[in-house]
C-alpha cells in the first residue's frame, strides 16, 4: 500500500511538472539573486569586451609607428583603419543571425578567437605588407563584432528584470575600458616590446574565450525560446542551486523559435528605423568629434596637434563618466525618456562647441569643455541604447537586433569622419585638414544627428524598464495582426 501511494505521488508530481508552462520556468529564473554564478559570467563576458576592444584600437598606436617605416600613403592607411569598421558590420550581421539559431555562447567564443588570432598575426607580417594588414584588420573588426554582439545579448538575458536596466548599462562601460587599456599598454610597453610584440598581445582575448566556454552557461531564455526545455531546466537548477525536480519542465513547443532571417527585423519598421537612427546617429557624432577634434582644436587655437590631442583625454574621461552615471540614473528614470534627454543635451553641446570654437576661459579652450560635455551625453547614452535595442526586440530577435545596432554603429564610424571631410572640402578622411569656416557647419551636422537620435527615442521607442524581456518581445517586436487589421501603428 505504501509503495502504491509513493507511485501515485510520484506520478502526480510528474503530471504537475509536465503541465508547467515556460512562463513558470522563466519566472523562477528571473527571481534568482545576483549570485556567484551570475558574477562569474558577468566578469568573464566583461573581460571579453575589454580585450576585444583592446585588439580593435591597438592598430592606432601600431600604425603611428609602421606608417612612416612602410611609407604608407593616406589611402593605404585609410584602408587599414576603416577595414576594421567594414569587418565589424559584416561580423555583427552574420554572427548576430547565427547567435539566434545556434546559441549565444558558441558565437562569443568563435568571434573572440577570430579577433584574437587575427590581431596577433599582425605582429608576424613582413615589412611593407599593407594589403595583408588591411585584410587582418577586416578580420579583427569582424571578430570583435561577432563576439560583442552575442555578449551583449546574453548579458541582457542573464540579468534578472529587476536588476537589468542598471547592470546591463554598466556592462557597456567595459568597451571604454578596452580603449583605455590599449592606450595604457601602448604607452608602457611600446618601447620595450616594439610594435610586433605589442601586436602579439592581441592573442590575450583567446584565453578568456576558452574560459567563457568552460564557465558561462548558455542563455536560459534562448534555450526556452528554442524549445530546448530540458537544457533550460538543468541550467535553472544549477543557477539556483536547487534539485532538478523542483524546477518546472515546460512541454508546449514554441510556435516560432528564433531563426537566422534578418528580414524579421524589418517586420516592425518602427523599431527597425529607431535602432538604425539611435546607433548610427550616436556613432556618427562620437567618431566625428574624436577624429576631427584634435585637428580642429589645433587649427582654431594655433597649437601643436599633439597638445590638441592631449586635451581629448578629458573628452574620453567624460565619456566614461557619462556611461557610469547613466547606469545609476537609468533604473530610476527608465530608458526612453533618459535617452531623449541625453541626446538633446548632446546636440546642444555640439552646436555650442561649434559656435564658441575659439573662445578661451582662463587659458583653457571652451570648445574642449563643450565637446567633453557632448561626450558625456553621447557616450553615456551608448550605455542606454545598446541593451535597450536587445530589450525592445526580445529573445527571438535579440542577437539579430544587437547585430543590426552594431552594423549601424559601424556605418556611423565611417559616415561621421567622411561627412565632416566633405563639409570641410578635404579629400583626406584619414587625417583631415579642417578650415575655420568649416568648424561651425561640421558641429551643426553632428548636432542635427543627435536631434534625430532624440526623436527616435521619443517617437519610435518603447519603455522597457521593469518589463520581462520575453514579454516585450511578444508584445512589441512583431506587429500584432489585430493592430494591422485596424490600421494602427
Secondary structure, 3 states (H helix, E strand, C coil): CHHHHHHHHHHHHHHHHHCCCHHHHHHHHHCCCCCHHHHHHHHHHHHHHHHHHHHHHHHHHHHHHHHHHHCCCHHHHHHHHHHHHHHHHHHHHHHHHHHHHHCHHHHHHHHHHHHHHHHHHHHHCCCCCHHHHHHHHHHHHHHHHHHHHHHHHHHHHHCCHHHHHHHHHHHCHHHHHHHHHHHHHHHHHHHHHHHHHHHHHHHHHHHHHHHHHHHCCCCHHHHHHCCCHHHHHHHHHHHHCCCHHHCCCCCCCCCCCCCCCHHHHHHCHHHHHHHHHHHHHHHHHHHHHHHHHHHHHHHHHCCCHHHHHHHHHHHHHHHHHHHHHHHHHHHHHCCHHHHHHHHHHHHHHHHHHHHCCCCEECCEEHHHHHHHHHHHHHHHHHHHHHHHHHHHHCCCCHHHHHHHHHHHHHHHHHHHHHHHHHHHCCCCCCCCCCCHHHHHHHHHHHHHHHHHHHHHHHHHCCCCCCCCHHHHHHHHHCCCHHHHHHCCC
